Amino acid sequence: MRHGPRAALVLGLLRIYLAQANFAPHFFDNGVGSTNGNMALFSLPEDTPVGSHVYTLNGTDPEGDPISYHISFDPSTRSVFSVDPRFGNITLVEELDREKEDEIEAIISISDGLNLVAEKVVILVTDANDEAPRFTQEPYVVLVPENTPPGSSIFKVHAEDKDTGSGGSVTYFLQNLPSSKFTMDRHSGVLRLQAGATLDYEKSRAHFITVVAKDGGGRLRGADVVFSATTTVTINVEDVQDTAPIFVGTPYYGYVYEDTLPGSEVLTVVAIDGDRGKPNHILYRLLNESDGVFEINETSGAISVLQSPAQLRREMYELHVQVTEVSSPGSPGAMVPVTIRIVDLNNHPPTFYGESGPQNKFELSIYEHPPQGEILRGLKITVNDSDQGANAKFNLRLVGPGGIFRVVPQTVLNEAQVTIIVENSAAIDFEKSKLLTFKLLAIEVNTPEKFSSTADIVIQLLDTNDNVPKFTSHYYIARIPENVPGGSNVVAVTAVDPDTGPWGKVQYSIYGTGSELFLIHPSTGLIYTQPWASLDAEGTSRYNFYVKAEDMDGRYSLAEVFVTLLDVNDHYPQFVQSIQEKTMVLGTPVKIEATDQDAEEPNNLVDYSITRAEPANVFDIDAHTGEIWLKNSIRSLEALHNITPSGDYSWSLQVQAKDRGSPSFSTTALLKIDITDTETLSRGSMAAFLIQTKDNPMKAVGVLAGVMAIVVAITVLISTATFWRNKKSNKILPVRRVLRRRPSPAPHTVRIEWLKFRRAKAASKFILKEEPPNENCNNSRAGVTVPPRAPALPPPTKMAQRTVPTVSGSLTPQPSQQLPKPKPLGGPIQSSLVSELKQKFEKKSLDNKAYF
């Protein structure tokens, strides 16, 4: 096809325009039910939660440029949605309510930065069942005649529900009325009187009915819900003239007394119309005139007596009164009987009489706690009512503290003798109340006047010895210093006897173990120490005895007394010996000990100190334990040798023991300390043991006694076994005893030699040689026939040597018969130690002779 020059020009311009033009963006239209696009025909339930993502705007730009989304609303409306400019996500920001706003107009727009395209959209708000039915034209009050026929319509209620569909449909029903006289149409809301039911104004003037309106249910926030509403229908029953008059205050009784005047009103009959809504007036008349004695007012119903009571011949009249309604001719009437009695005038109250005539106060004195059931014979009381018949009947009772006395008789006709009987003996207590006052009341029983009279009963109580002295406490605690002088006050006890006179006087005495050192004042109860008593908390710190409170008849009670002696610092600390000798091993302390006989702390707590030392600055002492040790700078015998003036290893100390009492007491002792080292101690276990027991000789005696007991026990067991073996074999063997003499005088010499006092340095060696024990563990004797011996004992176990930190030598058995010469040591051994050990071992040597 050929084009002209003009067509070619237009085509060129069009191409240039298309190359330079920027086309506007546009929304996608995805149709109904889509959740993205241009919101065409978009709907949203009204119960959608605020903050929900409800839609996504979606569009495109022909050039592929970035696009943004916007939504806006009319300024007069709410901004219900917000949009994410970049992604187009629309979020609900305001609550929806279809009943207020069933559609929302908005303007959505899309822009590529140069071009903006806007569209107006309408979002439909769909219904959710969020509204409850509501009754209209409340309150509901209906007036219904009581003669309304059963099944009649009475009233119609109406409720509206703004929801649509099933949520807006309303049904009606009555709430919880299974025996109701009414029924309701569930669709129309018409209230009817049930078939067979009637209304009665006289029985019930109003009925209150609860009506429930319920919708058909629907979805709300994902759940099926049903809403309802209630209202009350008040049905007022209108009265209709259909009921006979009703008498009020039946039965009717009247009384004509002896002083009644003719024409006086006796009583009034009252009747009302049974139809209370619109009552008619009532007319009264007597059906029997009763011989012209009585008449009735036809409008008020008042019955009057026409004659004087003295002229009346009968005691009782029976009248009949008829009533009719005024404005309802032919309406039913009513009749009621009236009983009138002619009675004597009750003009005399009950009166109390004593022996001398009328009396209104009676007095009596009795001892407390009389036996139960006892009659108060001192009271002479008579009561009388001068009236006749029922007017003379009255009751008697005591007014006052209850349950103590009772009166007999309790009902009296005309006259009676009054008796008062004890009912509660325990309550008649002189200590609680010295005077009992009652009112004796006589009151008529069957009279309208209820005449009454009273008399005062005053009972003066006399005391008896009915109480036991009682201490103010079950126990008494006293604390006194142990050094109080004889005759010092300890504690005062108190007992109280509520009785009066001589019965209330209390005598005190004490008894029991521990009461020997104490006395008590018999009248005041003051406990004090014996004049000669010397109390000592260290001997007995606590006394416990009983105190007795007794009245003149021997009635008594007991209390316990605890007396605690408070310790006084009256003892000096005491050392075992005033001059002591100790052996100290380098690095190990020695200990001194003093005791204080006081009973309590701090009086018996002792502190130690070194008051003098020659030479000084060598020892320290623990003030609490009494341990003495060398100063830390002295660690060897050579250092000690340079300190002492004589070059030996002995020190003399003056040690003080001081208690912590107030005032404080102290005692001193002289202490001589010999010092050695562990090297010297390791040379012999026996010597170490002997040196160790220097300060405690009984330890060595105990060890030797234990060894001897074991040997004797083993020998007895072996001899017994041998005897029973020979007896079973029916053999009689000669009894022989073998006495072997140990080599003499070697053992004795050895014991003597090593116990000789050596004036060498402290911690000298003592080497003791002993023969091995023979089979019988007996010592030999020359020239004695040897009897048969018992089986040999097992050889003694050789004891391993060990270092003893508190001795200064050792004993080592040697194979040789001769004693080796002891090597001289650096310090002397005290003569007192050697002499003491020598005596003990010589005594043991004599005891360890042969056994016979």
Sequence and secondary structure as in RCSB ss.txt:
>XXXX:A:sequence
MRHGPRAALVLGLLRIYLAQANFAPHFFDNGVGSTNGNMALFSLPEDTPVGSHVYTLNGTDPEGDPISYHISFDP
STRSVFSVDPRFGNITLVEELDREKEDEIEAIISISDGLNLVAEKVVILVTDANDEAPRFTQEPYVVLVPENTPP
GSSIFKVHAEDKDTGSGGSVTYFLQNLPSSKFTMDRHSGVLRLQAGATLDYEKSRAHFITVVAKDGGGRLRGADV
VFSATTTVTINVEDVQDTAPIFVGTPYYGYVYEDTLPGSEVLTVVAIDGDRGKPNHILYRLLNESDGVFEINETS
GAISVLQSPAQLRREMYELHVQVTEVSSPGSPGAMVPVTIRIVDLNNHPPTFYGESGPQNKFELSIYEHPPQGEI
LRGLKITVNDSDQGANAKFNLRLVGPGGIFRVVPQTVLNEAQVTIIVENSAAIDFEKSKLLTFKLLAIEVNTPEK
FSSTADIVIQLLDTNDNVPKFTSHYYIARIPENVPGGSNVVAVTAVDPDTGPWGKVQYSIYGTGSELFLIHPSTG
LIYTQPWASLDAEGTSRYNFYVKAEDMDGRYSLAEVFVTLLDVNDHYPQFVQSIQEKTMVLGTPVKIEATDQDAE
EPNNLVDYSITRAEPANVFDIDAHTGEIWLKNSIRSLEALHNITPSGDYSWSLQVQAKDRGSPSFSTTALLKIDI
TDTETLSRGSMAAFLIQTKDNPMKAVGVLAGVMAIVVAITVLISTATFWRNKKSNKILPVRRVLRRRPSPAPHTV
RIEWLKFRRAKAASKFILKEEPPNENCNNSRAGVTVPPRAPALPPPTKMAQRTVPTVSGSLTPQPSQQLPKPKPL
GGPIQSSLVSELKQKFEKKSLDNKAYF
>XXXX:A:secstr
    HHHHHHHHHHHHHHHH     EE    TT SEES TT EEETT  TT EEEEE EE TT    EEEEE  T
TS   EEE TTT EEEE S   TTT SEEEEEEEEE SS EEEEEEEEEEE  S    EESS  EEEEEETT  T
T EEEE  EE  S GGGG EEEEESS TT SEEE TTT EEEE TT    TTT SEEEEEEEEEE  EEETTEEE
  EEEEEEEEEEE  S    EEES SEEEEEETT  TT EEEE EEE S  SS   EEEEESS GGGTEEE TTT
 EEEE S GGG   SEEEEEEEEEESS TT   EEEEEEEEEE       EEEETTEE SEEEEEEESS  TT B
 TT  EEEE  S GGGGEEEEEEESSTTSEEEE SEEESEEEEEEEE  STT  TTT SEEEEEEEEEESS SS 
 EEEEEEEEEEE  S    EESSSEEEEEEETT  TT EEEE  EE    GGGG  EEEEESTT TTEEE TTT 
EEEE TT    TTT  EEEEEEEEE TTS EEEEEEEEEEE       EES SEEEEEEETT  EE  EE   SS
TTTT EEEEEEEEES SSEEE TTT EEEE TT  SHHHHHHHSSSSSSEEEEEEEEEE SSS  EEEEEEEEEE
E HHHHTT HHHHHHHHTTS HHHHHHHHHHHHHHHHHHHHHHHHHHHHHHHHTT             SSHHHHH
HHHHHS   SSSS           TT     TT                     TT S      SSSS       
SS   HHHHHHHHHHHHHHHHHT    
